[in-house]
Structures are given as structure tokens and as C-alpha cells.
């Protein structure tokens, strides 16, 4: 276990979005995200979670920072939890921070992902050792790569069969921060 880096004293924010730590009340967000057909494939949230599974998922998110794995945030708009975003540090020894995010289907197409990416990117640039910020996005996920591009990320290339998602090796587009 790696010693965790300090949590930001000021919540990262941009535009309509404020990023905050997970709390027990975020089980309702987990229930909502678990109904999306894709989100459970890319993380540890079960599809159609029970209330207990949603609570367990929130506890896992809360432990990620204390374990030194990174910074999991809840994306909020006007105090309402609308998604999640994280800065993951598994490649920190190489100077790389990796971002991952998901927005609840009912809050998409409103610029939330773009604002969240801008907020976490500003924060990531303050994290000791992070020299490069990467995003991995499936080529079909037009909404996600458009949000990344609007946040200033540039496509660096296609990585064939790079990530296993839903038990299948999937091609990923690599995006990097400016």
C-alpha cells in the first residue's frame, strides 16, 4: 500500500461542476449508475446493484484514496451528485496520472463531463509526480471523446486490444492533456 497524497484542501471545480469526496449518501448515485448498460463493465460497480451492493461500492471508492490508489471524486452540479471522476495513480512511477469518469445518463449532454475533466485536470497538475495525464476511451464512445476534446485533450492514437471490458479486449483511443 502506497502512502496517500494529501486530499485537496479546496474542492476542484470548473463551470457548473464541483468535485467532492464520496459519502454514504452516494449509494443512490451508485444505484443510478448501475442501471446504465456500460458503466458496470468499466469498473467495480455491479449491474443493477442492490442497495447493499451500492453501499459496498461507495465504501470501496472511499478506500481508494487511503490505499494510495488515487483520488475518486463525485461530480456535483448545484450540490446534486451526477457522476464520478477519478485521478488514478497506478502509473505514477512513470509520471502518468490516468483519468476515468462516468456521468449518470439523465445528466449527460449538458457539459458536465467537460467541466469535470477541466476541474480534475487542474487538480491533477498540482499532484506531485504527475507529468502527463491520460484518458482511455473506446472508439465508439463519441460523447466521451467529444467531452475530452472540449476539455482540451488531444487524441494521441489508437491502442488495439488495450483494455479488457466486459471480458473482451477492446481497442482504446488514447487522449492526453495539453
N, CA, C and O of each residue as an XYZ file, in Angstrom:
712
protein
N       0.841     -1.176      0.000
C       0.000      0.000      0.000
C       0.884      1.236      0.000
O       1.812      1.350      0.801
N       0.589      2.157     -0.904
C       1.321      3.408     -1.019
C       0.697      4.441     -0.094
O      -0.526      4.511      0.033
N       1.531      5.235      0.547
C       1.029      6.321      1.392
C       0.254      7.304      0.529
O       0.752      7.749     -0.505
N      -0.974      7.650      0.948
C      -1.768      8.554      0.107
C      -1.208      9.968      0.074
O      -0.673     10.465      1.065
N      -1.341     10.600     -1.079
C      -1.019     12.016     -1.206
C      -2.141     12.803     -0.548
O      -3.247     12.282     -0.406
N      -1.890     14.043     -0.142
C      -2.932     14.812      0.540
C      -4.150     15.065     -0.346
O      -4.040     15.300     -1.549
N      -5.312     15.007      0.301
C      -6.563     15.333     -0.378
C      -6.571     16.840     -0.628
O      -6.041     17.586      0.195
N      -7.152     17.318     -1.732
C      -7.139     18.762     -1.991
C      -7.879     19.551     -0.904
O      -8.983     19.187     -0.499
N      -7.258     20.624     -0.446
C      -7.866     21.469      0.589
C      -9.110     22.174      0.054
O     -10.072     22.395      0.791
N      -9.084     22.523     -1.220
C     -10.224     23.164     -1.876
C     -10.763     22.199     -2.928
O      -9.994     21.700     -3.750
N     -12.061     21.928     -2.919
C     -12.603     21.008     -3.924
C     -12.351     21.511     -5.340
O     -12.619     22.674     -5.642
N     -11.838     20.644     -6.213
C     -11.666     21.045     -7.605
C     -13.018     21.433     -8.213
O     -14.031     20.785     -7.952
N     -13.022     22.477     -9.009
C     -14.270     22.958     -9.598
C     -13.991     23.630    -10.931
O     -12.908     24.168    -11.162
N     -14.975     23.589    -11.789
C     -14.924     24.321    -13.057
C     -16.348     24.452    -13.579
O     -17.119     23.492    -13.551
N     -16.692     25.646    -14.056
C     -18.033     25.858    -14.609
C     -19.097     25.496    -13.600
O     -19.109     26.015    -12.484
N     -19.993     24.603    -13.992
C     -21.107     24.203    -13.134
C     -20.763     23.094    -12.143
O     -21.596     22.716    -11.319
N     -19.538     22.574    -12.221
C     -19.178     21.351    -11.509
C     -18.273     21.624    -10.309
O     -17.353     22.440    -10.364
N     -18.570     20.909     -9.225
C     -17.679     20.836     -8.068
C     -17.442     19.352     -7.811
O     -18.379     18.554     -7.818
N     -16.179     18.993     -7.583
C     -15.822     17.606     -7.277
C     -15.660     17.473     -5.768
O     -15.036     18.320     -5.129
N     -16.224     16.407     -5.199
C     -16.120     16.209     -3.758
C     -15.844     14.749     -3.444
O     -15.938     13.876     -4.308
N     -15.503     14.507     -2.190
C     -15.292     13.140     -1.724
C     -16.608     12.369     -1.715
O     -17.689     12.956     -1.654
N     -16.496     11.050     -1.777
C     -17.664     10.188     -1.636
C     -18.155     10.214     -0.193
O     -17.360     10.310      0.742
N     -19.471     10.129     -0.023
C     -20.090      9.989      1.295
C     -21.086      8.837      1.236
O     -21.402      8.333      0.158
N     -21.572      8.430      2.396
C     -22.545      7.335      2.454
C     -23.781      7.632      1.613
O     -24.416      6.713      1.096
N     -24.121      8.899      1.474
C     -25.328      9.260      0.721
C     -25.202      8.976     -0.773
O     -26.191      9.068     -1.499
N     -24.010      8.634     -1.242
C     -23.805      8.400     -2.669
C     -24.239      7.013     -3.128
O     -24.069      6.664     -4.296
N     -24.796      6.226     -2.222
C     -25.336      4.927     -2.641
C     -26.449      5.124     -3.660
O     -26.615      4.296     -4.556
N     -27.211      6.202     -3.540
C     -28.274      6.449     -4.527
C     -27.686      6.722     -5.911
O     -28.256      6.305     -6.920
N     -26.549      7.420     -5.965
C     -25.861      7.628     -7.239
C     -25.397      6.284     -7.799
O     -25.521      6.034     -8.998
N     -24.866      5.423     -6.938
C     -24.419      4.099     -7.381
C     -25.577      3.300     -7.968
O     -25.418      2.625     -8.985
N     -26.738      3.376     -7.328
C     -27.914      2.669     -7.856
C     -28.262      3.178     -9.253
O     -28.596      2.396    -10.143
N     -28.180      4.482     -9.434
C     -28.487      5.097    -10.729
C     -27.456      4.699    -11.790
O     -27.820      4.310    -12.899
N     -26.169      4.799    -11.444
C     -25.106      4.451    -12.398
C     -25.147      2.967    -12.766
O     -24.825      2.591    -13.893
N     -25.541      2.137    -11.816
C     -25.595      0.691    -12.054
C     -26.669      0.265    -13.032
O     -26.656     -0.872    -13.506
N     -27.602      1.157    -13.346
C     -28.650      0.845    -14.327
C     -28.182      1.110    -15.756
O     -28.823      0.665    -16.707
N     -27.068      1.832    -15.917
C     -26.522      2.085    -17.247
C     -25.914      0.777    -17.766
O     -25.247      0.084    -16.997
N     -26.114      0.413    -19.027
C     -25.572     -0.857    -19.515
C     -24.036     -0.888    -19.606
O     -23.446     -1.968    -19.600
N     -23.388      0.275    -19.690
C     -21.937      0.308    -19.898
C     -21.135      0.508    -18.607
O     -20.106     -0.139    -18.414
N     -21.589      1.378    -17.742
C     -20.807      1.757    -16.562
C     -20.362      0.545    -15.733
O     -19.200      0.506    -15.330
N     -21.215     -0.442    -15.458
C     -20.737     -1.592    -14.685
C     -19.635     -2.407    -15.373
O     -18.892     -3.130    -14.708
N     -19.529     -2.292    -16.691
C     -18.488     -3.038    -17.400
C     -17.098     -2.450    -17.191
O     -16.102     -3.154    -17.358
N     -17.012     -1.163    -16.826
C     -15.708     -0.490    -16.784
C     -15.182     -0.261    -15.372
O     -14.162      0.404    -15.192
N     -15.858     -0.797    -14.385
C     -15.402     -0.590    -13.010
C     -15.894     -1.697    -12.104
O     -16.210     -2.798    -12.554
N     -15.954     -1.387    -10.816
C     -16.320     -2.404     -9.830
C     -17.783     -2.331     -9.391
O     -18.192     -3.068     -8.494
N     -18.569     -1.460    -10.005
C     -19.982     -1.355     -9.670
C     -20.753     -2.463    -10.380
O     -20.680     -2.574    -11.604
N     -21.493     -3.288     -9.632
C     -22.274     -4.333    -10.298
C     -23.431     -3.734    -11.106
O     -23.943     -2.661    -10.785
N     -23.825     -4.444    -12.149
C     -25.020     -4.053    -12.901
C     -26.239     -4.264    -12.010
O     -26.327     -5.260    -11.291
N     -27.174     -3.323    -12.061
C     -28.412     -3.403    -11.277
C     -28.119     -3.743     -9.815
O     -28.629     -4.735     -9.294
N     -27.300     -2.922     -9.152
C     -26.888     -3.263     -7.781
C     -28.057     -3.221     -6.796
O     -29.011     -2.460     -6.953
N     -27.941     -4.060     -5.788
C     -28.861     -3.980     -4.659
C     -28.422     -2.786     -3.810
O     -27.308     -2.290     -3.981
N     -29.271     -2.322     -2.907
C     -28.832     -1.237     -2.021
C     -27.540     -1.580     -1.270
O     -26.680     -0.716     -1.100
N     -27.399     -2.820     -0.825
C     -26.174     -3.220     -0.112
C     -24.961     -3.171     -1.044
O     -23.894     -2.706     -0.644
N     -25.116     -3.646     -2.275
C     -24.001     -3.592     -3.238
C     -23.623     -2.147     -3.548
O     -22.445     -1.834     -3.717
N     -24.608     -1.277     -3.621
C     -24.335      0.147     -3.860
C     -23.558      0.738     -2.691
O     -22.606      1.491     -2.898
N     -23.952      0.404     -1.471
C     -23.229      0.888     -0.283
C     -21.800      0.358     -0.262
O     -20.866      1.096      0.051
N     -21.629     -0.922     -0.594
C     -20.286     -1.515     -0.634
C     -19.410     -0.826     -1.678
O     -18.225     -0.589     -1.442
N     -19.989     -0.511     -2.816
C     -19.242      0.184     -3.868
C     -18.769      1.548     -3.380
O     -17.622      1.932     -3.608
N     -19.653      2.276     -2.711
C     -19.268      3.585     -2.166
C     -18.124      3.413     -1.178
O     -17.178      4.201     -1.199
N     -18.182      2.413     -0.318
C     -17.095      2.166      0.641
C     -15.786      1.878     -0.082
O     -14.725      2.338      0.341
N     -15.859      1.114     -1.175
C     -14.637      0.845     -1.953
C     -14.072      2.137     -2.530
O     -12.860      2.353     -2.513
N     -14.956      2.998     -3.043
C     -14.480      4.272     -3.601
C     -13.808      5.099     -2.518
O     -12.761      5.704     -2.746
N     -14.410      5.121     -1.349
C     -13.854      5.902     -0.244
C     -12.489      5.370      0.189
O     -11.659      6.139      0.672
N     -12.243      4.072      0.024
C     -10.969      3.488      0.445
C      -9.853      3.699     -0.576
O      -8.679      3.582     -0.223
N     -10.181      4.005     -1.820
C      -9.161      4.133     -2.874
C      -8.090      5.170     -2.520
O      -6.905      4.942     -2.764
N      -8.491      6.283     -1.959
C      -7.513      7.318     -1.614
C      -6.641      6.876     -0.441
O      -5.420      7.025     -0.496
N      -7.236      6.341      0.605
C      -6.443      5.927      1.769
C      -5.490      4.786      1.410
O      -4.459      4.610      2.059
N      -5.831      4.014      0.381
C      -4.943      2.945     -0.093
C      -3.828      3.470     -0.991
O      -2.935      2.716     -1.376
N      -3.875      4.771     -1.331
C      -2.851      5.361     -2.193
C      -3.071      5.118     -3.667
O      -2.155      5.333     -4.460
N      -4.262      4.674     -4.070
C      -4.546      4.362     -5.474
C      -4.881      5.587     -6.311
O      -4.705      5.585     -7.530
N      -5.367      6.635     -5.646
C      -5.725      7.822     -6.404
C      -6.759      8.658     -5.682
O      -6.908      8.594     -4.462
N      -7.473      9.447     -6.480
C      -8.432     10.408     -5.961
C      -9.794     10.197     -6.624
O     -10.033     10.710     -7.716
N     -10.685      9.448     -5.976
C     -12.032      9.289     -6.521
C     -12.924     10.445     -6.063
O     -12.983     10.763     -4.876
N     -13.598     11.052     -6.995
C     -14.482     12.181     -6.698
C     -15.889     11.893     -7.189
O     -16.099     11.122     -8.125
N     -16.848     12.534     -6.532
C     -18.212     12.602     -7.019
C     -18.345     13.919     -7.762
O     -17.919     14.962     -7.265
N     -18.928     13.877     -8.940
C     -19.202     15.088     -9.718
C     -20.539     15.635     -9.229
O     -21.547     14.928     -9.234
N     -20.541     16.901     -8.806
C     -21.797     17.513     -8.372
C     -22.089     18.758     -9.193
O     -21.183     19.462     -9.637
N     -23.377     19.008     -9.381
C     -23.882     20.224    -10.015
C     -24.963     20.756     -9.077
O     -25.950     20.072     -8.807
N     -24.773     21.953     -8.594
C     -25.720     22.541     -7.627
C     -25.956     21.613     -6.442
O     -27.074     21.505     -5.938
N     -24.890     20.944     -6.003
C     -24.973     20.066     -4.841
C     -25.546     18.693     -5.113
O     -25.628     17.873     -4.198
N     -25.945     18.417     -6.348
C     -26.538     17.127     -6.701
C     -25.469     16.240     -7.333
O     -24.765     16.663     -8.250
N     -25.350     15.003     -6.836
C     -24.399     14.039     -7.378
C     -24.886     13.566     -8.742
O     -25.984     13.024     -8.861
N     -24.054     13.777     -9.785
C     -24.459     13.431    -11.146
C     -23.507     12.443    -11.824
O     -23.782     11.978    -12.929
N     -22.395     12.123    -11.169
C     -21.439     11.204    -11.770
C     -20.211     11.058    -10.907
O     -20.160     11.537     -9.774
N     -19.212     10.382    -11.470
C     -17.949     10.158    -10.761
C     -16.787     10.450    -11.702
O     -16.912     10.357    -12.924
N     -15.660     10.805    -11.105
C     -14.434     11.005    -11.869
C     -13.271     10.704    -10.934
O     -13.337     10.985     -9.737
N     -12.225     10.141    -11.477
C     -11.082      9.814    -10.634
C      -9.762     10.067    -11.325
O      -9.635      9.940    -12.543
N      -8.787     10.428    -10.519
C      -7.388     10.500    -10.944
C      -6.713      9.289    -10.337
O      -6.602      9.178     -9.116
N      -6.265      8.384    -11.183
C      -5.688      7.120    -10.725
C      -4.181      7.151    -10.899
O      -3.671      7.661    -11.896
N      -3.470      6.599     -9.916
C      -2.018      6.777     -9.823
C      -1.226      5.487    -10.020
O      -0.076      5.415     -9.586
N      -1.798      4.471    -10.658
C      -1.077      3.201    -10.826
C       0.179      3.349    -11.685
O       1.077      2.510    -11.608
N       0.257      4.413    -12.509
C       1.442      4.633    -13.336
C       2.208      5.891    -12.889
O       2.945      6.491    -13.672
N       2.019      6.275    -11.621
C       2.679      7.481    -11.120
C       4.201      7.360    -11.186
O       4.887      8.362    -11.390
N       4.735      6.154    -11.017
C       6.190      5.975    -11.099
C       6.723      6.337    -12.487
O       7.916      6.593    -12.648
N       5.831      6.359    -13.497
C       6.192      6.763    -14.855
C       5.811      8.218    -15.124
O       5.986      8.715    -16.237
N       5.287      8.902    -14.095
C       4.879     10.295    -14.248
C       3.489     10.463    -14.844
O       3.128     11.555    -15.282
N       2.700      9.376    -14.865
C       1.400      9.392    -15.533
C       0.263      9.275    -14.525
O       0.266      8.407    -13.652
N      -0.701     10.166    -14.671
C      -1.976     10.063    -13.979
C      -3.025      9.677    -15.000
O      -3.012     10.177    -16.125
N      -3.922      8.803    -14.627
C      -4.958      8.314    -15.545
C      -6.323      8.764    -15.022
O      -6.629      8.598    -13.841
N      -7.128      9.326    -15.900
C      -8.467      9.759    -15.532
C      -9.503      8.769    -16.027
O      -9.353      8.160    -17.086
N     -10.551      8.622    -15.244
C     -11.709      7.848    -15.646
C     -12.943      8.556    -15.114
O     -12.899      9.153    -14.038
N     -14.034      8.498    -15.850
C     -15.224      9.223    -15.425
C     -16.473      8.574    -15.976
O     -16.440      7.844    -16.966
N     -17.579      8.861    -15.303
C     -18.888      8.430    -15.790
C     -19.923      9.431    -15.289
O     -19.842      9.929    -14.166
N     -20.879      9.707    -16.137
C     -21.955     10.626    -15.810
C     -23.265      9.855    -15.931
O     -23.470      9.098    -16.880
N     -24.137     10.055    -14.965
C     -25.442      9.415    -14.985
C     -26.158      9.753    -16.296
O     -26.120     10.900    -16.739
N     -26.806      8.770    -16.917
C     -27.466      9.025    -18.200
C     -28.400     10.241    -18.195
O     -28.478     10.952    -19.197
N     -29.092     10.488    -17.113
C     -30.032     11.619    -17.117
C     -29.356     12.979    -16.988
O     -30.021     14.012    -17.066
N     -28.037     12.986    -16.791
C     -27.307     14.255    -16.685
C     -26.321     14.467    -17.829
O     -25.500     15.384    -17.784
N     -26.401     13.627    -18.844
C     -25.493     13.741    -19.984
C     -25.942     14.842    -20.940
O     -27.069     15.332    -20.868
N     -25.032     15.216    -21.835
C     -25.272     16.216    -22.884
C     -25.546     17.613    -22.324
O     -26.286     18.401    -22.912
N     -24.930     17.899    -21.171
C     -25.080     19.220    -20.546
C     -23.736     19.856    -20.234
O     -23.680     20.889    -19.568
N     -22.648     19.247    -20.710
C     -21.313     19.788    -20.451
C     -20.713     19.367    -19.126
O     -19.644     19.847    -18.750
N     -21.384     18.477    -18.413
C     -20.906     18.048    -17.101
C     -19.550     17.344    -17.205
O     -18.634     17.650    -16.442
N     -19.419     16.409    -18.140
C     -18.159     15.671    -18.274
C     -17.023     16.614    -18.637
O     -15.921     16.483    -18.103
N     -17.268     17.557    -19.528
C     -16.225     18.517    -19.918
C     -15.793     19.349    -18.717
O     -14.597     19.501    -18.469
N     -16.752     19.887    -17.972
C     -16.405     20.682    -16.789
C     -15.682     19.835    -15.745
O     -14.734     20.306    -15.116
N     -16.118     18.596    -15.554
C     -15.461     17.714    -14.585
C     -14.024     17.419    -15.017
O     -13.113     17.403    -14.189
N     -13.829     17.186    -16.316
C     -12.469     16.950    -16.810
C     -11.584     18.175    -16.603
O     -10.424     18.039    -16.214
N     -12.110     19.353    -16.855
C     -11.324     20.570    -16.634
C     -10.997     20.737    -15.157
O      -9.883     21.132    -14.814
N     -11.951     20.442    -14.279
C     -11.714     20.560    -12.837
C     -10.633     19.592    -12.372
O      -9.707     19.987    -11.664
N     -10.745     18.327    -12.766
C      -9.784     17.346    -12.275
C      -8.413     17.520    -12.937
O      -7.386     17.213    -12.332
N      -8.400     18.007    -14.166
C      -7.115     18.249    -14.836
C      -6.347     19.341    -14.108
O      -5.142     19.213    -13.892
N      -7.029     20.409    -13.729
C      -6.370     21.465    -12.950
C      -5.817     20.922    -11.648
O      -4.702     21.263    -11.252
N      -6.589     20.077    -10.982
C      -6.115     19.459     -9.747
C      -4.940     18.523    -10.024
O      -3.942     18.560     -9.305
N      -5.047     17.685    -11.057
C      -4.002     16.700    -11.353
C      -2.645     17.366    -11.582
O      -1.603     16.804    -11.243
N      -2.669     18.546    -12.149
C      -1.411     19.261    -12.394
C      -0.718     19.693    -11.097
O       0.455     20.065    -11.119
N      -1.428     19.646     -9.982
C      -0.833     20.003     -8.689
C      -0.326     18.787     -7.935
O       0.334     18.937     -6.906
N      -0.617     17.587     -8.420
C      -0.245     16.368     -7.713
C       1.231     16.055     -7.997
O       1.620     15.905     -9.155
N       2.044     15.958     -6.950
C       3.463     15.667     -7.144
C       3.684     14.384     -7.939
O       3.112     13.338     -7.633
N       4.516     14.486     -8.955
C       4.864     13.329     -9.773
C       4.045     13.175    -11.029
O       4.457     12.447    -11.932
N       2.894     13.831    -11.128
C       2.067     13.715    -12.339
C       2.595     14.700    -13.373
O       2.494     15.916    -13.209
N       3.159     14.147    -14.437
C       3.707     14.962    -15.523
C       2.869     14.853    -16.794
O       2.950     15.698    -17.685
N       2.077     13.814    -16.856
C       1.255     13.540    -18.046
C      -0.075     12.973    -17.559
O      -0.120     12.181    -16.618
N      -1.154     13.393    -18.213
C      -2.486     12.918    -17.844
C      -3.083     12.216    -19.059
O      -3.130     12.771    -20.157
N      -3.541     10.979    -18.838
C      -4.068     10.171    -19.931
C      -5.523      9.788    -19.691
O      -5.971      9.634    -18.554
N      -6.243      9.639    -20.796
C      -7.609      9.116    -20.830
C      -7.641      7.988    -21.853
O      -6.998      8.077    -22.898
N      -8.382      6.935    -21.558
C      -8.574      5.841    -22.500
C     -10.070      5.758    -22.798
O     -10.878      5.579    -21.887
N     -10.436      5.887    -24.066
C     -11.838      5.945    -24.457
C     -12.076      4.996    -25.627
O     -11.305      4.975    -26.586
N     -13.142      4.214    -25.542
C     -13.463      3.324    -26.654
C     -13.857      4.147    -27.880
O     -14.540      5.163    -27.747
N     -13.431      3.716    -29.078
C     -13.688      4.499    -30.292
C     -15.171      4.782    -30.574
O     -15.483      5.790    -31.208
N     -16.066      3.943    -30.134
C     -17.491      4.164    -30.385
C     -18.080      5.237    -29.471
O     -19.162      5.754    -29.747
N     -17.376      5.581    -28.378
C     -17.930      6.452    -27.344
C     -17.754      7.926    -27.705
O     -16.970      8.653    -27.095
N     -18.494      8.323    -28.694
C     -18.398      9.684    -29.249
C     -18.624     10.768    -28.195
O     -17.906     11.768    -28.179
N     -19.595     10.586    -27.327
C     -19.862     11.583    -26.291
C     -18.676     11.778    -25.382
O     -18.368     12.902    -24.987
N     -18.005     10.690    -25.045
C     -16.859     10.776    -24.151
C     -15.669     11.449    -24.827
O     -15.032     12.319    -24.232
N     -15.362     11.057    -26.058
C     -14.193     11.696    -26.661
C     -14.473     13.134    -27.054
O     -13.548     13.945    -27.102
N     -15.727     13.473    -27.339
C     -16.047     14.882    -27.599
C     -15.884     15.713    -26.329
O     -15.389     16.838    -26.382
N     -16.302     15.159    -25.181
C     -16.108     15.861    -23.905
C     -14.619     16.064    -23.637
O     -14.203     17.137    -23.199
N     -13.816     15.031    -23.900
C     -12.368     15.134    -23.691
C     -11.768     16.216    -24.590
O     -10.949     17.018    -24.142
N     -12.175     16.234    -25.842
C     -11.650     17.238    -26.776
C     -12.067     18.647    -26.357
O     -11.265     19.578    -26.435
N     -13.306     18.808    -25.917
C     -13.760     20.124    -25.449
C     -13.006     20.565    -24.199
O     -12.863     21.761    -23.946
N     -12.524     19.599    -23.419
C     -11.740     19.908    -22.218
C     -10.276     20.166    -22.549
O      -9.478     20.431    -21.650
N      -9.909     20.091    -23.842
C      -8.550     20.393    -24.249
C      -7.656     19.193    -24.473
O      -6.481     19.355    -24.803
N      -8.189     17.981    -24.301
C      -7.381     16.781    -24.525
C      -7.227     16.537    -26.021
O      -8.107     16.860    -26.818
N      -6.084     15.957    -26.376
C      -5.853     15.657    -27.781
C      -5.655     14.152    -27.959
O      -5.065     13.470    -27.121
N      -6.173     13.670    -29.081
C      -6.049     12.244    -29.390
C      -4.612     11.964    -29.803
O      -4.064     12.612    -30.694
N      -4.020     10.991    -29.139
C      -2.641     10.632    -29.454
C      -2.557      9.378    -30.310
O      -1.586      9.191    -31.043
N      -3.564      8.518    -30.224
C      -3.503      7.319    -31.053
C      -4.513      6.268    -30.636
O      -5.239      6.423    -29.654
N      -4.538      5.192    -31.412
C      -5.400      4.048    -31.151
C      -4.541      2.924    -30.586
O      -3.491      2.588    -31.135
N      -5.007      2.349    -29.479
C      -4.306      1.237    -28.835
C      -5.137     -0.028    -29.037
O      -6.145     -0.221    -28.356
N      -4.719     -0.900    -29.978
C      -5.511     -2.097    -30.263
C      -5.577     -3.046    -29.059
O      -4.573     -3.287    -28.388
N      -6.772     -3.576    -28.802
C      -6.992     -4.578    -27.747
C      -6.309     -4.183    -26.440
O      -5.649     -5.009    -25.810
N      -6.464     -2.927    -26.032
C      -5.713     -2.387    -24.894
C      -6.337     -2.659    -23.536
O      -5.611     -2.915    -22.576
N      -7.655     -2.613    -23.425
C      -8.345     -2.805    -22.148
C      -9.335     -3.951    -22.263
O      -9.979     -4.132    -23.296
N      -9.447     -4.720    -21.189
C     -10.494     -5.722    -21.141
C     -11.733     -5.086    -20.524
O     -11.693     -4.581    -19.402
N     -12.817     -5.117    -21.261
C     -14.085     -4.557    -20.803
C     -15.163     -5.596    -21.065
O     -15.367     -6.026    -22.200
N     -15.842     -5.989    -20.015
C     -16.883     -6.999    -20.162
C     -16.336     -8.327    -20.674
O     -17.028     -9.062    -21.378
N     -15.080     -8.632    -20.314
C     -14.465     -9.893    -20.722
C     -13.915     -9.913    -22.133
O     -13.510    -10.966    -22.627
N     -13.897     -8.743    -22.800
C     -13.416     -8.659    -24.178
C     -12.308     -7.616    -24.264
O     -12.432     -6.522    -23.713
N     -11.217     -7.962    -24.964
C     -10.143     -6.991    -25.179
C     -10.633     -5.945    -26.174
O     -11.005     -6.277    -27.299
N     -10.631     -4.695    -25.761
C     -11.199     -3.610    -26.579
C     -10.123     -2.624    -27.011
O      -9.180     -2.334    -26.274
N     -10.294     -2.122    -28.221
C      -9.437     -1.032    -28.696
C      -9.766      0.221    -27.880
O     -10.911      0.431    -27.482
N      -8.751      1.044    -27.639
C      -8.961      2.277    -26.900
C      -8.259      3.419    -27.614
O      -7.162      3.262    -28.150
N      -8.916      4.570    -27.609
C      -8.272      5.797    -28.060
C      -7.538      6.380    -26.865
O      -8.088      6.453    -25.766
N      -6.308      6.790    -27.077
C      -5.518      7.421    -26.021
C      -5.604      8.932    -26.220
O      -5.249      9.461    -27.273
N      -6.084      9.608    -25.181
C      -6.116     11.058    -25.150
C      -5.177     11.546    -24.070
O      -5.067     10.929    -23.010
N      -4.490     12.666    -24.337
C      -3.561     13.239    -23.366
C      -3.870     14.718    -23.164
O      -4.408     15.397    -24.039
N      -3.505     15.188    -21.968
C      -3.764     16.591    -21.651
C      -2.785     17.473    -22.422
O      -1.687     17.048    -22.781
N      -3.210     18.708    -22.666
C      -2.341     19.635    -23.398
C      -1.131     20.047    -22.572
O      -0.299     20.823    -23.041
